Amino acid sequence: MVEKFNFETINIEIPERNNNSHKGDFGRVAVLGGSEGMGGAAILSSEASLFSGAGLTHLYTHSTNVEAGLQRNPEIMSLGINSNFEIPNNIDVLVCGPGLKNDDWSENVFNKVFTNNDINTIVLDAGALNFLHKSFIEYSRLKSEIILTPHPGEASKLLDVSIEEIQEDRCSAAIKIAEKYHANVILKGNGTIVCSKKNLELYQCAEGGPELSSGGTGDVLAGVIGALIAQNVKPIDSCLLAVAVHSRAGKLFKEEIGEIGLNASNLIKRIRDLLNK
């Protein structure tokens, strides 16, 4: 059975902030991605984390992207990385994949993800998913909570089936991915499906449409998920709230302006506004 949800019905809240709060109380998110020429995706994902309430956000990216990252968001700690890079132990949530290409630098970045067992939650998106289906990781032995956010094309690679097969039964596809990779799954698209690793419970977002069909919106979603988890929202609840607020932001744009021209930067600001209501 699939439970439908939207921004009103999910009844999930970010824990209230008290007057003595400091940045360390709201978690530390790291975005790992942005190969050469693809920095925008990782920058947008880290910005979404910042605007969605993470206490500290790091951007680990190709050295050619650092200047652009700092110019856009000096609040985000941006670092150019090479093959000697190691993920710090103090990261609460790692978002890996935005802006990763099928190249050696990106593959090296992906291989760093599972070398640190102290990270509580790992969100794998975009390019990371293309490496995931080729890896030999024993997912059932991982200590970290894993969240996968494929679109239908990425889902087809994860299951080694056609996109048509994914779209014919999206619920079944989400369950199969969750089982195979021992992960919570967000299968993006019209009627986004969320599948919980625990009990394989299924949820379907009742909002969201073609207004969200533009470059960078998926990178934004990954950053929002990371920020919510960093603020002590449970992983599956973070998936549901992130999808709901992401879709509602798109719906509001459609109602105010139309289906054409919603960019990821504008989406981030709309999400921040909704999370503060």
ZADO-1210 file (C-alpha; in nm, 4 decimals, padded with zeros to 6 digits):
<atoms>
<atom x="00.0000" y="00.0000" z="00.0000" code="MET" pos="1"/>
<atom x="00.1267" y="00.3475" z="-00.0910" code="VAL" pos="2"/>
<atom x="00.0630" y="00.6411" z="00.1404" code="GLU" pos="3"/>
<atom x="00.0234" y="00.9738" z="-00.0397" code="LYS" pos="4"/>
<atom x="00.1627" y="01.2893" z="00.1178" code="PHE" pos="5"/>
<atom x="00.2242" y="01.6578" z="00.0624" code="ASN" pos="6"/>
<atom x="00.3637" y="01.9505" z="00.2585" code="PHE" pos="7"/>
<atom x="00.0555" y="01.9766" z="00.4843" code="GLU" pos="8"/>
<atom x="-00.0082" y="01.6119" z="00.5534" code="THR" pos="9"/>
<atom x="00.3332" y="01.4775" z="00.6526" code="ILE" pos="10"/>
<atom x="00.3301" y="01.6387" z="01.0001" code="ASN" pos="11"/>
<atom x="00.7091" y="01.6352" z="01.0327" code="ILE" pos="12"/>
<atom x="00.8785" y="01.9260" z="01.2049" code="GLU" pos="13"/>
<atom x="01.2358" y="02.0391" z="01.2484" code="ILE" pos="14"/>
<atom x="01.3223" y="02.0431" z="01.6216" code="PRO" pos="15"/>
<atom x="01.2651" y="02.3845" z="01.7760" code="GLU" pos="16"/>
<atom x="01.5705" y="02.6040" z="01.8316" code="ARG" pos="17"/>
<atom x="01.6242" y="02.7394" z="02.1804" code="ASN" pos="18"/>
<atom x="01.7744" y="03.0770" z="02.2634" code="ASN" pos="19"/>
<atom x="02.1077" y="02.9270" z="02.3692" code="ASN" pos="20"/>
<atom x="02.1593" y="02.7382" z="02.0428" code="SER" pos="21"/>
<atom x="02.4854" y="02.7589" z="01.8504" code="HIS" pos="22"/>
<atom x="02.5906" y="02.6394" z="01.5052" code="LYS" pos="23"/>
<atom x="02.7188" y="02.3095" z="01.6387" code="GLY" pos="24"/>
<atom x="02.3675" y="02.2188" z="01.7489" code="ASP" pos="25"/>
<atom x="02.2438" y="02.2095" z="01.3910" code="PHE" pos="26"/>
<atom x="02.4896" y="01.9672" z="01.2448" code="GLY" pos="27"/>
<atom x="02.7715" y="01.9573" z="00.9972" code="ARG" pos="28"/>
<atom x="02.7003" y="01.8688" z="00.6333" code="VAL" pos="29"/>
<atom x="02.9644" y="01.8010" z="00.3697" code="ALA" pos="30"/>
<atom x="02.8892" y="01.8066" z="-00.0012" code="VAL" pos="31"/>
<atom x="03.1387" y="01.6038" z="-00.2016" code="LEU" pos="32"/>
<atom x="03.1211" y="01.6616" z="-00.5758" code="GLY" pos="33"/>
<atom x="03.1699" y="01.9009" z="-00.8625" code="GLY" pos="34"/>
<atom x="03.4258" y="01.7674" z="-01.1056" code="SER" pos="35"/>
<atom x="03.5981" y="02.0094" z="-01.3418" code="GLU" pos="36"/>
<atom x="03.3346" y="02.1955" z="-01.5406" code="GLY" pos="37"/>
<atom x="03.0520" y="02.0688" z="-01.3173" code="MET" pos="38"/>
<atom x="03.0999" y="02.2845" z="-01.0096" code="GLY" pos="39"/>
<atom x="02.7562" y="02.4424" z="-01.0226" code="GLY" pos="40"/>
<atom x="02.5807" y="02.1250" z="-00.9109" code="ALA" pos="41"/>
<atom x="02.7881" y="02.0886" z="-00.5940" code="ALA" pos="42"/>
<atom x="02.7690" y="02.4612" z="-00.5203" code="ILE" pos="43"/>
<atom x="02.3891" y="02.4522" z="-00.5459" code="LEU" pos="44"/>
<atom x="02.3667" y="02.1440" z="-00.3251" code="SER" pos="45"/>
<atom x="02.5827" y="02.3028" z="-00.0559" code="SER" pos="46"/>
<atom x="02.3824" y="02.6260" z="-00.0805" code="GLU" pos="47"/>
<atom x="02.0615" y="02.4283" z="-00.0311" code="ALA" pos="48"/>
<atom x="02.2116" y="02.2780" z="00.2838" code="SER" pos="49"/>
<atom x="02.3041" y="02.6229" z="00.4128" code="LEU" pos="50"/>
<atom x="01.9625" y="02.7740" z="00.3363" code="PHE" pos="51"/>
<atom x="01.7802" y="02.4744" z="00.4853" code="SER" pos="52"/>
<atom x="01.9351" y="02.5215" z="00.8274" code="GLY" pos="53"/>
<atom x="02.2528" y="02.3153" z="00.8607" code="ALA" pos="54"/>
<atom x="02.4779" y="02.4699" z="01.1233" code="GLY" pos="55"/>
<atom x="02.7934" y="02.4219" z="00.9168" code="LEU" pos="56"/>
<atom x="02.8269" y="02.3268" z="00.5521" code="THR" pos="57"/>
<atom x="03.1459" y="02.2148" z="00.3794" code="HIS" pos="58"/>
<atom x="03.2036" y="02.1905" z="00.0057" code="LEU" pos="59"/>
<atom x="03.4727" y="01.9459" z="-00.1046" code="TYR" pos="60"/>
<atom x="03.5192" y="01.9865" z="-00.4780" code="THR" pos="61"/>
<atom x="03.7601" y="02.0104" z="-00.7702" code="HIS" pos="62"/>
<atom x="04.0094" y="02.2906" z="-00.7142" code="SER" pos="63"/>
<atom x="03.8784" y="02.4780" z="-01.0201" code="THR" pos="64"/>
<atom x="03.5441" y="02.5302" z="-00.8435" code="ASN" pos="65"/>
<atom x="03.6644" y="02.6733" z="-00.5137" code="VAL" pos="66"/>
<atom x="03.6780" y="03.0381" z="-00.6182" code="GLU" pos="67"/>
<atom x="03.3245" y="03.0286" z="-00.7582" code="ALA" pos="68"/>
<atom x="03.1994" y="02.8555" z="-00.4450" code="GLY" pos="69"/>
<atom x="03.3539" y="03.1136" z="-00.2129" code="LEU" pos="70"/>
<atom x="03.2303" y="03.4047" z="-00.4198" code="GLN" pos="71"/>
<atom x="02.8752" y="03.2756" z="-00.4150" code="ARG" pos="72"/>
<atom x="02.8625" y="03.1582" z="-00.0521" code="ASN" pos="73"/>
<atom x="03.1529" y="03.2665" z="00.1682" code="PRO" pos="74"/>
<atom x="02.9675" y="03.1075" z="00.4616" code="GLU" pos="75"/>
<atom x="03.0372" y="02.7636" z="00.3143" code="ILE" pos="76"/>
<atom x="03.3822" y="02.6194" z="00.3802" code="MET" pos="77"/>
<atom x="03.5026" y="02.5321" z="00.0306" code="SER" pos="78"/>
<atom x="03.8086" y="02.3154" z="-00.0233" code="LEU" pos="79"/>
<atom x="03.9725" y="02.1855" z="-00.3394" code="GLY" pos="80"/>
<atom x="04.0551" y="01.8176" z="-00.3018" code="ILE" pos="81"/>
<atom x="04.2935" y="01.5679" z="-00.4620" code="ASN" pos="82"/>
<atom x="04.3650" y="01.1961" z="-00.4373" code="SER" pos="83"/>
<atom x="04.5097" y="01.2349" z="-00.0858" code="ASN" pos="84"/>
<atom x="04.1898" y="01.3812" z="00.0567" code="PHE" pos="85"/>
<atom x="04.0265" y="01.2084" z="00.3519" code="GLU" pos="86"/>
<atom x="03.6760" y="01.2842" z="00.4786" code="ILE" pos="87"/>
<atom x="03.6967" y="01.4391" z="00.8280" code="PRO" pos="88"/>
<atom x="03.5540" y="01.2481" z="01.1231" code="ASN" pos="89"/>
<atom x="03.3377" y="01.5356" z="01.2444" code="ASN" pos="90"/>
<atom x="03.0950" y="01.5270" z="00.9501" code="ILE" pos="91"/>
<atom x="02.7383" y="01.4304" z="01.0449" code="ASP" pos="92"/>
<atom x="02.5931" y="01.3973" z="00.6950" code="VAL" pos="93"/>
<atom x="02.7775" y="01.3438" z="00.3683" code="LEU" pos="94"/>
<atom x="02.6096" y="01.4327" z="00.0388" code="VAL" pos="95"/>
<atom x="02.8042" y="01.2814" z="-00.2491" code="CYS" pos="96"/>
<atom x="02.7374" y="01.2962" z="-00.6198" code="GLY" pos="97"/>
<atom x="02.6247" y="01.6381" z="-00.7445" code="PRO" pos="98"/>
<atom x="02.8464" y="01.7272" z="-01.0382" code="GLY" pos="99"/>
<atom x="03.0431" y="01.4017" z="-01.0551" code="LEU" pos="100"/>
<atom x="03.1295" y="01.2883" z="-01.4082" code="LYS" pos="101"/>
<atom x="03.2463" y="00.9548" z="-01.5418" code="ASN" pos="102"/>
<atom x="03.6153" y="01.0363" z="-01.4980" code="ASP" pos="103"/>
<atom x="03.9070" y="00.9357" z="-01.2774" code="ASP" pos="104"/>
<atom x="03.8766" y="01.2327" z="-01.0406" code="TRP" pos="105"/>
<atom x="03.5091" y="01.1580" z="-00.9771" code="SER" pos="106"/>
<atom x="03.5683" y="00.7877" z="-00.9266" code="GLU" pos="107"/>
<atom x="03.8404" y="00.8626" z="-00.6727" code="ASN" pos="108"/>
<atom x="03.5997" y="01.0952" z="-00.4911" code="VAL" pos="109"/>
<atom x="03.3320" y="00.8261" z="-00.4800" code="PHE" pos="110"/>
<atom x="03.5770" y="00.5693" z="-00.3457" code="ASN" pos="111"/>
<atom x="03.6477" y="00.7975" z="-00.0486" code="LYS" pos="112"/>
<atom x="03.2855" y="00.7836" z="00.0658" code="VAL" pos="113"/>
<atom x="03.2974" y="00.4483" z="00.2403" code="PHE" pos="114"/>
<atom x="03.6424" y="00.4840" z="00.3970" code="THR" pos="115"/>
<atom x="03.5061" y="00.6720" z="00.7002" code="ASN" pos="116"/>
<atom x="03.2817" y="00.4663" z="00.9269" code="ASN" pos="117"/>
<atom x="03.2095" y="00.7581" z="01.1596" code="ASP" pos="118"/>
<atom x="02.9647" y="00.9335" z="00.9258" code="ILE" pos="119"/>
<atom x="02.6097" y="00.8723" z="01.0449" code="ASN" pos="120"/>
<atom x="02.4307" y="00.9297" z="00.7149" code="THR" pos="121"/>
<atom x="02.5360" y="00.9298" z="00.3498" code="ILE" pos="122"/>
<atom x="02.3184" y="01.0729" z="00.0723" code="VAL" pos="123"/>
<atom x="02.4169" y="00.9473" z="-00.2734" code="LEU" pos="124"/>
<atom x="02.2892" y="01.1459" z="-00.5690" code="ASP" pos="125"/>
<atom x="02.3553" y="01.1974" z="-00.9394" code="ALA" pos="126"/>
<atom x="02.7066" y="01.0904" z="-01.0451" code="GLY" pos="127"/>
<atom x="02.7643" y="00.8861" z="-00.7296" code="ALA" pos="128"/>
<atom x="02.4806" y="00.6554" z="-00.8320" code="LEU" pos="129"/>
<atom x="02.6549" y="00.5781" z="-01.1595" code="ASN" pos="130"/>
<atom x="02.9564" y="00.4517" z="-00.9653" code="PHE" pos="131"/>
<atom x="02.7460" y="00.2768" z="-00.7017" code="LEU" pos="132"/>
<atom x="02.5984" y="00.0171" z="-00.9360" code="HIS" pos="133"/>
<atom x="02.9505" y="-00.0830" z="-01.0477" code="LYS" pos="134"/>
<atom x="03.0956" y="-00.1100" z="-00.6971" code="SER" pos="135"/>
<atom x="03.1519" y="-00.4206" z="-00.4866" code="PHE" pos="136"/>
<atom x="03.0509" y="-00.2722" z="-00.1540" code="ILE" pos="137"/>
<atom x="02.8796" y="-00.4997" z="00.0990" code="GLU" pos="138"/>
<atom x="02.5953" y="-00.2614" z="00.1738" code="TYR" pos="139"/>
<atom x="02.4485" y="-00.4710" z="00.4545" code="SER" pos="140"/>
<atom x="02.7688" y="-00.4241" z="00.6568" code="ARG" pos="141"/>
<atom x="02.7810" y="-00.0464" z="00.6369" code="LEU" pos="142"/>
<atom x="02.7319" y="00.1381" z="00.9647" code="LYS" pos="143"/>
<atom x="02.6122" y="00.4536" z="00.7930" code="SER" pos="144"/>
<atom x="02.2491" y="00.5127" z="00.7034" code="GLU" pos="145"/>
<atom x="02.2301" y="00.5341" z="00.3235" code="ILE" pos="146"/>
<atom x="01.9873" y="00.7425" z="00.1167" code="ILE" pos="147"/>
<atom x="01.9722" y="00.7085" z="-00.2619" code="LEU" pos="148"/>
<atom x="01.8015" y="00.9699" z="-00.4799" code="THR" pos="149"/>
<atom x="01.7853" y="00.8351" z="-00.8372" code="PRO" pos="150"/>
<atom x="01.5842" y="00.9649" z="-01.1283" code="HIS" pos="151"/>
<atom x="01.4450" y="00.6925" z="-01.3603" code="PRO" pos="152"/>
<atom x="01.7607" y="00.6778" z="-01.5721" code="GLY" pos="153"/>
<atom x="01.9835" y="00.6295" z="-01.2685" code="GLU" pos="154"/>
<atom x="01.7381" y="00.3793" z="-01.1223" code="ALA" pos="155"/>
<atom x="01.7582" y="00.1731" z="-01.4403" code="SER" pos="156"/>
<atom x="02.1348" y="00.1444" z="-01.3956" code="LYS" pos="157"/>
<atom x="02.1029" y="00.0542" z="-01.0276" code="LEU" pos="158"/>
<atom x="01.8753" y="-00.2372" z="-01.1193" code="LEU" pos="159"/>
<atom x="02.0231" y="-00.3122" z="-01.4630" code="ASP" pos="160"/>
<atom x="01.6871" y="-00.2802" z="-01.6372" code="VAL" pos="161"/>
<atom x="01.5413" y="-00.0397" z="-01.8915" code="SER" pos="162"/>
<atom x="01.3958" y="00.2992" z="-01.8033" code="ILE" pos="163"/>
<atom x="01.0640" y="00.1734" z="-01.9391" code="GLU" pos="164"/>
<atom x="01.0630" y="-00.1074" z="-01.6817" code="GLU" pos="165"/>
<atom x="01.1284" y="00.1433" z="-01.4041" code="ILE" pos="166"/>
<atom x="00.8436" y="00.3658" z="-01.5164" code="GLN" pos="167"/>
<atom x="00.5991" y="00.0774" z="-01.5621" code="GLU" pos="168"/>
<atom x="00.6066" y="00.0029" z="-01.1884" code="ASP" pos="169"/>
<atom x="00.7841" y="00.2767" z="-00.9968" code="ARG" pos="170"/>
<atom x="00.6813" y="00.1420" z="-00.6572" code="CYS" pos="171"/>
<atom x="00.8273" y="-00.1994" z="-00.7295" code="SER" pos="172"/>
<atom x="01.1462" y="-00.0384" z="-00.8604" code="ALA" pos="173"/>
<atom x="01.1889" y="00.1676" z="-00.5431" code="ALA" pos="174"/>
<atom x="01.1447" y="-00.1424" z="-00.3272" code="ILE" pos="175"/>
<atom x="01.3976" y="-00.3405" z="-00.5307" code="LYS" pos="176"/>
<atom x="01.6564" y="-00.0625" z="-00.5017" code="ILE" pos="177"/>
<atom x="01.5977" y="-00.0366" z="-00.1255" code="ALA" pos="178"/>
<atom x="01.6423" y="-00.4123" z="-00.0864" code="GLU" pos="179"/>
<atom x="01.9480" y="-00.4398" z="-00.3084" code="LYS" pos="180"/>
<atom x="02.1384" y="-00.1486" z="-00.1563" code="TYR" pos="181"/>
<atom x="02.0004" y="-00.1576" z="00.2015" code="HIS" pos="182"/>
<atom x="01.9015" y="00.2068" z="00.1665" code="ALA" pos="183"/>
<atom x="01.6191" y="00.4545" z="00.1933" code="ASN" pos="184"/>
<atom x="01.5218" y="00.5477" z="-00.1620" code="VAL" pos="185"/>
<atom x="01.3751" y="00.8547" z="-00.3286" code="ILE" pos="186"/>
<atom x="01.2739" y="00.7669" z="-00.6843" code="LEU" pos="187"/>
<atom x="01.2297" y="01.1075" z="-00.8426" code="LYS" pos="188"/>
<atom x="00.9826" y="01.1975" z="-01.1144" code="GLY" pos="189"/>
<atom x="00.6116" y="01.2614" z="-01.1529" code="ASN" pos="190"/>
<atom x="00.4707" y="01.1339" z="-00.8244" code="GLY" pos="191"/>
<atom x="00.8052" y="01.0946" z="-00.6479" code="THR" pos="192"/>
<atom x="00.8240" y="00.7676" z="-00.4539" code="ILE" pos="193"/>
<atom x="00.9917" y="00.7395" z="-00.1138" code="VAL" pos="194"/>
<atom x="01.0720" y="00.3901" z="00.0120" code="CYS" pos="195"/>
<atom x="01.1841" y="00.3281" z="00.3678" code="SER" pos="196"/>
<atom x="01.4612" y="00.0771" z="00.4220" code="LYS" pos="197"/>
<atom x="01.2759" y="-00.0375" z="00.7321" code="LYS" pos="198"/>
<atom x="00.9731" y="-00.2502" z="00.6403" code="ASN" pos="199"/>
<atom x="00.9923" y="-00.1184" z="00.2804" code="LEU" pos="200"/>
<atom x="00.7082" y="00.1259" z="00.3460" code="GLU" pos="201"/>
<atom x="00.6072" y="00.3301" z="00.0407" code="LEU" pos="202"/>
<atom x="00.5068" y="00.6953" z="00.0157" code="TYR" pos="203"/>
<atom x="00.4098" y="00.8969" z="-00.2914" code="GLN" pos="204"/>
<atom x="00.4259" y="01.2743" z="-00.3161" code="CYS" pos="205"/>
<atom x="00.0981" y="01.4190" z="-00.4422" code="ALA" pos="206"/>
<atom x="00.2608" y="01.7388" z="-00.5712" code="GLU" pos="207"/>
<atom x="00.5369" y="01.8356" z="-00.8111" code="GLY" pos="208"/>
<atom x="00.5339" y="01.8735" z="-01.1861" code="GLY" pos="209"/>
<atom x="00.7213" y="01.9959" z="-01.4936" code="PRO" pos="210"/>
<atom x="00.8095" y="02.3262" z="-01.3266" code="GLU" pos="211"/>
<atom x="01.0832" y="02.1310" z="-01.1446" code="LEU" pos="212"/>
<atom x="01.2285" y="01.9940" z="-01.4689" code="SER" pos="213"/>
<atom x="01.5406" y="02.2069" z="-01.4886" code="SER" pos="214"/>
<atom x="01.9080" y="02.1575" z="-01.4154" code="GLY" pos="215"/>
<atom x="02.0089" y="02.1709" z="-01.0507" code="GLY" pos="216"/>
<atom x="01.6760" y="02.0985" z="-00.8826" code="THR" pos="217"/>
<atom x="01.7841" y="01.7451" z="-00.7929" code="GLY" pos="218"/>
<atom x="02.1095" y="01.8764" z="-00.6475" code="ASP" pos="219"/>
<atom x="01.9026" y="02.1111" z="-00.4329" code="VAL" pos="220"/>
<atom x="01.6924" y="01.8221" z="-00.3027" code="LEU" pos="221"/>
<atom x="02.0031" y="01.6319" z="-00.1917" code="ALA" pos="222"/>
<atom x="02.1303" y="01.9348" z="-00.0005" code="GLY" pos="223"/>
<atom x="01.7960" y="01.9847" z="00.1729" code="VAL" pos="224"/>
<atom x="01.7911" y="01.6213" z="00.2847" code="ILE" pos="225"/>
<atom x="02.1394" y="01.6577" z="00.4311" code="GLY" pos="226"/>
<atom x="02.0486" y="01.9731" z="00.6223" code="ALA" pos="227"/>
<atom x="01.7336" y="01.8229" z="00.7735" code="LEU" pos="228"/>
<atom x="01.9178" y="01.5144" z="00.8957" code="ILE" pos="229"/>
<atom x="02.1897" y="01.7365" z="01.0428" code="ALA" pos="230"/>
<atom x="01.9166" y="01.9096" z="01.2446" code="GLN" pos="231"/>
<atom x="01.8158" y="01.5769" z="01.4009" code="ASN" pos="232"/>
<atom x="01.5232" y="01.4914" z="01.1775" code="VAL" pos="233"/>
<atom x="01.5173" y="01.1134" z="01.1241" code="LYS" pos="234"/>
<atom x="01.6517" y="01.0031" z="00.7841" code="PRO" pos="235"/>
<atom x="01.3228" y="00.8735" z="00.6424" code="ILE" pos="236"/>
<atom x="01.1363" y="01.1761" z="00.7808" code="ASP" pos="237"/>
<atom x="01.3999" y="01.4007" z="00.6238" code="SER" pos="238"/>
<atom x="01.3371" y="01.2334" z="00.2890" code="CYS" pos="239"/>
<atom x="00.9638" y="01.2931" z="00.3184" code="LEU" pos="240"/>
<atom x="00.9931" y="01.6528" z="00.4370" code="LEU" pos="241"/>
<atom x="01.2557" y="01.7385" z="00.1759" code="ALA" pos="242"/>
<atom x="01.0465" y="01.5969" z="-00.1082" code="VAL" pos="243"/>
<atom x="00.7346" y="01.7689" z="00.0251" code="ALA" pos="244"/>
<atom x="00.8905" y="02.1139" z="00.0646" code="VAL" pos="245"/>
<atom x="01.0761" y="02.0819" z="-00.2669" code="HIS" pos="246"/>
<atom x="00.7533" y="01.9951" z="-00.4488" code="SER" pos="247"/>
<atom x="00.5509" y="02.2635" z="-00.2704" code="ARG" pos="248"/>
<atom x="00.8071" y="02.5284" z="-00.3624" code="ALA" pos="249"/>
<atom x="00.7678" y="02.4268" z="-00.7249" code="GLY" pos="250"/>
<atom x="00.3895" y="02.4320" z="-00.6984" code="LYS" pos="251"/>
<atom x="00.3893" y="02.7844" z="-00.5544" code="LEU" pos="252"/>
<atom x="00.6112" y="02.9049" z="-00.8384" code="PHE" pos="253"/>
<atom x="00.3728" y="02.7479" z="-01.0892" code="LYS" pos="254"/>
<atom x="00.0729" y="02.9168" z="-00.9271" code="GLU" pos="255"/>
<atom x="00.2425" y="03.2571" z="-00.9135" code="GLU" pos="256"/>
<atom x="00.4291" y="03.2586" z="-01.2455" code="ILE" pos="257"/>
<atom x="00.3864" y="02.9385" z="-01.4466" code="GLY" pos="258"/>
<atom x="00.5689" y="02.6200" z="-01.5365" code="GLU" pos="259"/>
<atom x="00.8545" y="02.7848" z="-01.7255" code="ILE" pos="260"/>
<atom x="01.1731" y="02.9300" z="-01.5798" code="GLY" pos="261"/>
<atom x="01.2029" y="02.8042" z="-01.2222" code="LEU" pos="262"/>
<atom x="01.5768" y="02.7829" z="-01.1611" code="ASN" pos="263"/>
<atom x="01.7475" y="02.6013" z="-00.8777" code="ALA" pos="264"/>
<atom x="01.8708" y="02.9204" z="-00.7104" code="SER" pos="265"/>
<atom x="01.5170" y="03.0549" z="-00.6806" code="ASN" pos="266"/>
<atom x="01.3939" y="02.7172" z="-00.5605" code="LEU" pos="267"/>
<atom x="01.6395" y="02.7241" z="-00.2692" code="ILE" pos="268"/>
<atom x="01.5059" y="03.0556" z="-00.1403" code="LYS" pos="269"/>
<atom x="01.1470" y="02.9374" z="-00.1682" code="ARG" pos="270"/>
<atom x="01.2330" y="02.6240" z="00.0297" code="ILE" pos="271"/>
<atom x="01.3900" y="02.8346" z="00.3058" code="ARG" pos="272"/>
<atom x="01.0731" y="03.0431" z="00.3269" code="ASP" pos="273"/>
<atom x="00.8536" y="02.7341" z="00.3563" code="LEU" pos="274"/>
<atom x="01.0717" y="02.5736" z="00.6244" code="LEU" pos="275"/>
<atom x="01.0326" y="02.8876" z="00.8350" code="ASN" pos="276"/>
<atom x="00.6516" y="02.8852" z="00.8251" code="LYS" pos="277"/>
</atoms>
